[in-house]
Amino acid sequence: MEKLNNKPLRKGDLIQLKIENLDTKGRAYGFYDENKIYTNINAAKDQIVEGIFVKRRHKYELIHCKIIDFAGRKNAIYADEARQNGGCNYQYYTYEEQLEIKAGHIKKELDRIIKNEYIFEEPVKSPKPEKYRNKMEFSFGNAVKDGPIILGLHKQNSFHDIVEVDGLKLMDDNFNQIYIFCNEFCKKTGFDFYHRLDHKGFFRNLVIRKAEFTKQILVNIITTTEIEETQKREFQEMFKEGLLALKLSDGFKISGILHTFNDNFSDMVISESETILYGERDLTEEIFGLKFKISPYSFFQTNSDGVELLYGKVMEYIDNVDENTNECTIFDLFSGTGTIGQIVSKKAKKVYGIELVEEAVRKANENAKLNNIDNAEFIAGDVFEKLDELEEKEIKPDIIILDPPRPGVGEKTIMKLLKYDVSNIIYVSCNPKTLVQDLITFQENGYEVVRVCPVDMFPVTPHMEVVSMLRKVRD
């Protein structure tokens, strides 16, 4: 490996590092005297990064980094080649390079644990490699300690520092216009952002969501209850009027403006109470001809243009099962707002969805009614516990669809699912690490992986959805 100089490394040394690649988490690394060293900024292969060398407990790292040689690479998310923010690890890679690297990481992990021959399909591309997000969640804070209030995203590897993101190519022009207005408006109010250590301050978050089909946009400002009632009313009215005066493009309109109050110590976007300042609190999106109402806090895939490709792959795998699906009962586990369950309901005799988040389940059942679907039922509660209740009613699946959150399904729940002895399981994963753990458990208990397809719902980030088809090995 090429060395940029031959000095022995010491903590605090200013060194230059040639980037070798990104790891599975999207962290850029290189080698110095055969030592693997990570950087704390987004960088790409062959770029030269300069930073301060430190020894962490389990790794070597460069901090206070800057790229001093961009190796001819363009910035995929900003016009300024040096500008960056956390999460956009692949911002100096072409889209084709992103697909190759991310899918390669997934295949390498699966090849390590899958015991049989299986089909690893070409990754499904996002229809839009940029401006694809239908949801953006911003935080209020400052760029440096004791600096002025700004609205933006967290700096790479920082829980405190915020970077302004006007012109960020992950969001469309309407989102950018709304973001710029909110950033400038909130600066002018004189109110401070929420400080976690002393539990003081007003501004916390801004969430913008949109529905591509109905051209609706929902703006949700999240604050504490710190200011007085008269100040609050004045703020709300001016905030609403300013947003509604914006000239949006492509037929989009602001359909709802919310003011959510959160005095919780947690950094999560939590609604302790809310006021609707304008319009409606829900959005309506359409997928495969079905309408889905989306609440301000419920999960929905962030890439509207890619969602039909993702769920289309699930439908394709359903079409490849051995059973006549029209006579089948399908369990849609970790069902969220019931999107997958309702889409596959036309191929099933009955669908049962189980989801922990009660609001999501309410929306799922409302959406089923909205779509005149009478063979899908969604149940609120822990998957493990609710499976027992269905079993007591002698309700068992013929096909199981799994779409768990990032922690995966888990061995405890998998062992319960094994008792159903179904021939086909379709697993939609947003976290390859926990997918691998769960696939090991399934393989150890009589299942083999038949097909796997990565679906890129998150260009520029390290993340990919992975759809897998498992089949029971029969003697």
Helices and strands as residue ranges (DSSP letters): E 14-22, E 28-32, E 35-39, E 48-55, E 60-69, H 95-113, E 119-120, E 135-141, E 150-154, E 162-163, H 173-189, E 203-211, E 216-223, H 229-244, E 253-261, E 273-279, E 283-287, E 290-294, H 304-319, G 325-327, E 329-333, H 339-344, G 345-347, E 350-355, H 358-370, E 376-380, H 383-392, E 399-402, H 411-418, E 424-429, H 432-443, E 447-455, E 465-472
